[in-house]
């Protein structure tokens, strides 16, 4: 079955991220958790864009476009990506989103190998040594917990 990252998937991904982020950062930028890097939050990104004169709708469109780019990049790397459980797909998209470039994500050879071998235990081990995990401890633990559920 061939699927794509549609608007409903993007909304679900956004809601999983925001569910956690709303507990830790308010829209005014007050960080409610010292263990959390507010520079990499969707709320923080949207707030910064809004402060630069971009509307909420435009910031959400930019976010959706970025997520679609990440999805397409990862789909090129993992041909069976759409068959993965949603929480693993969202975890990989979030890591790719954070890393900002295809090259940087593709440098995670052991993580990619774990995904290709459907080895969830090794995947989670490799995730925990990424900069994404180190720089976003609360967010990364949230996504890992979703995968482990």
Helices and strands as residue ranges (DSSP letters): H 7-21, G 38-40, H 42-51, H 56-77, G 81-83, H 86-99, H 102-106, H 109-116, H 120-127, H 131-135, H 137-148
